[in-house]
Each structure stands twice: as C-alpha cells, then as structure tokens.
Amino acid sequence: MIHFMKVELRKGHMKQYIQASFIASIVLLVFIYFIAFAAKIEREPGFQQYTNIYLLTSTVWMIFFSIITAMLYWRVGKTVYQERTSNSVRFLSHMIWMVCLSTFAMMCSIIPSFVVFSVTEMFFPIVHDTLTAGALLQLMKTYFVFIGCVHAIGMIAMRIGLRKKSVLMTVLTAIVLCAVLGNVSLAIYGNDQMSLILSGVMIAAVLIVILELWSRIGRMQTR
C-alpha cells in the first residue's frame, strides 16, 4: 500500500494537485483577510460576521476544488481506460486513493487558513463579532458537506467528460454542478437533517459512478 502511494505521488497530476492545494491554502487565507478588511473599511454589516465570511470563502474554495478534483479524476480515468493492462481492481484502487488524497488535501487547504485567521482575531480583531463554539461546529458540518459535494461533482463531471472524451466538458460540467450544489448547500445551512440528506445523496453519487465505471472496465476485460 505504501509503495502504491509513493508511485502515485510521483505522477505529474498528483504533484500538481498537491501544489494547487498548497497554493489555494495561501490564497484562501489572503482572501479571508481581504474580505474582513474590506468589510471593515466599507462598513458592510453582512460581512462583519465570522459566519458570513467563512461561508463566502468556503464557497470560493468549493468552486476551485470542484474544478481541479474533476480534472484529477478525469486524468486518472482516462489513463486507466487507455492502459491495456488496466483492470477493474486497479481502477477501484486508483479511485479510492484519489478520494482519500483529495479529501486530505482539501482539509489541509481550508482548515489551516481558518485556524490562522481565527487565532489572529483573538489578539488583533478585525471583525466586530464573536465566534462561538456552536457556530464553529456548524461551520465544520458545512465543510464536510462541501467536501462531499466536491467529490460528487468531480465524479459526475469525470464520467461525463470520459463519455464525451473532453476535458472541457468535464470542467464545464463541474462549474454547472458547483453552482447548483453550492446554492443548495448555502440554502440548507443550519439544517442538520437536510445537510445529512444532501451528504447521503453525494456519497451515493460517488459510489454509483465508481461502481458503474468499475463494472464497465470489468466487461471490457472479458471481451
């Protein structure tokens, strides 16, 4: 397993994904401070609240990761399709590894940025608001919903892109799905029951796409 992970990390698209995640973390932190300072200067009451700041930046983060995750899945799927020695077991292991890696990368991208901003706000506050434990817990729940949405968007966009044999179609599908699911996620913010249902639907979508491709590759082997 460790050898497999090392091999995957040496591949170009894996390095690019990790590098993009690292850059996104820095950009996200700068973006958070920009919104906080802009809201203070412009006296915008809507963004003088931590919850709104975090939700806006999380939505931008979701859009970015939806696109690069869809492209990552598409590249992996295309590679497996093109390799004559590929089999359904290898494809399944690839996809499980991709899901685990992208989840870890997304968490490492967003959590440090929010932690740094929250800690600095304790000593040098920019926003005139109080971040309660309840609000933090609700935000964490929303992040996990967003992560589920990113995976579902990536998988669906990848499947459509492979069917159309187009990376452009993959990106466009990811953008459209991100707009829809992003609005749905924000609309149900604070509603744990609806968030749980949405998460379940996203997980089901991921499993359906993986199993459908796994079955398809298995049938290709028998021909």
Summary of the structure (lengths in Angstrom):
residues: 223
radius of gyration: 19.1
end to end distance: 29.6
largest distance: 66.4
contacts: 687
relative contact order: 0.13
helix: 88%
strand: 0%
